[in-house]
Amino acid sequence: MDQPYEIVIGLEVHVQLRTTTKLFCRCATQFGAPPNTNVCPVCLGMPGALPVINEHAVQLALQTGLALGSTIPPMTKWDRKQYFYPDLPKGYQISQFDLPICDGGHLTIADPADESQTRTIRLIRAHLEEDAGKSMHDEANGRADSRIDLNRCGTPLLEIVSQPDMRSAAEAKAFLTELKLLLTYLDVSDCEMQEGSLRVDANVNLKIEKAGDTIATPIVEIKNMNSFRAVERAIAHEAQRQYHEWEETGLTIKDRTKRTFGWDDAAERTVPQREKEEAADYRYLPDPDLLPICLSVETVEATRVALAEFPAVARQRLQSDYEIKAYDADVIVNQGRGVVEYFEAVAKGSGDARRASSWIQQDVLRTMKEQGKGIADFAVSADTLAELLGQVSAGKLDNARARDVFQHLLEKRGSVAEAIKALGIESVDAGEIESLCQELLDANPQVVEDVRGGKMQAIGSLIGQAKKKNPNVNPKQFREICLQLIQSAG
């Protein structure tokens, strides 16, 4: 049964930019340093300490905005966002209010309801701001002291805010997946959610049709989601919770202000945290310590020209240049730019792009997952795999023996030739195969009769026997010679 409401979803994505130092000081952004060691008077908010803008952070924000189709204004400025919390030592956050560095934009995603179609999700803005510190509470008992680590305080963030264009939890997950892929392709962030490099807040409410009227429920902002799967589950749960609440209370968006709920992953439910502040509550004011940033047309255009290939473009290019299926191109591109480069090197080196695609999806990606390694640390280089697949395409190795070689390369490394020698793989000439075929056909007259009766698959039983007698026999060549002998004898 169709759900009796329409979900309306807007996302706020906080991305830590891949800089070596913080947004307004020279402290390192290294993750995992001992608590409160990557700090200085500027990020600790000491009196008299003045901020200095990190140019690299501005450049990364500019690249992201251009990749998302945003308008880059000629001038952007900094504002102080006032609020008080233990992990914000200045008592305000340096952010951007009315003149963000990126205005508008969009991201196109595959429609989860119909993958042959796309959905365009509009963006409101993307703005730069400094991150706050990290508060660690006694979540289990609520009795121990809260601890504050200010290492993260001042780390450059780009907050990307979407329009409320998403209509399902699956769409929200698809948006985040495509956005993360784009950001890692551009190398503007590592997007490691477990390290806090990418954090997501979801704004959710419902539209309910009743007696010809459209009723909107109060908006809830969901926080504390530590994976895209958690985002999907939190939105789905919150939609049901809002519908049941509306059925009980009848409250609409006109009756209640926006609230903040947290996602309890263990209990799989959202829990209320506080009433949400509005812009006026933050008392934004221009930061008097920082000059506005003016971006020339020449700077913007030079950045646009230098942008890396986008994932959507890469998918189309792999399909057209290498004649692989859309699904295969999608799988390869979704693994990141490193896997795309690896595939292209294997495809070109082996001369067989489709075989390269199949092996990478079936063998390389599976092994990477089992070993927990990235493509940069993979034991078999692209050139080595290309040489191996070239031998398969040339008929020198069958797939089974090639996989034996691949496994040997994973364990011992070395060259293809060394692996073949170590495994005792030798080429078998056509005369030997013909003799073996004749021997097995003579010993299995029923197979001969079955093949003559049109059951071509019967020859498969002989291939297994042949491999036992000589593991180096090429199954394809053996099958062809057997069929030729049967035909000539008939």
Secondary structure, DSSP 4 states (H G I P E B T S, - for coil): ---SSEEEEEEEEEEE---SB-SSS--B--TTPPTT-S--TTTTT-TT------HHHHHHHHHHHHHTT-B--SEE--EEEE---TT-TTSEEEE-SSS-SEE--EEEEEETTEEEEEEEEEEEEEEEEE---EEE--TTTS-SPPEEE-TTTT-EEEEEEE-S-B-SHHHHHHHHHHHHHHHHHHTS----GGGTSEEEEEEEEEEEEETTEEEEPPPEEEEEE-SHHHHHHHHHHHHHHHHHHHHHH---TTTS--EEEEEETTTTEEEEEEEPPPGGGGT-EE-TTSPPEE--HHHHHHHHHTPPPPHHHHHHHHHHHH---HHHHHHHHHT-HHHHHHHHHHHHHHS-HHHHHHHIIIIIHHHHHHHT--GGG-SS-HHHHHHHHHHHHTTSS-HHHHHHHHHHHHHH-S-HHHHHHHTT-----HHHHHHHHHHHHHH-HHHHHHHHTT-GGGGHHHHHHHHHH-TT--HHHHHHHHHHHHHHH-
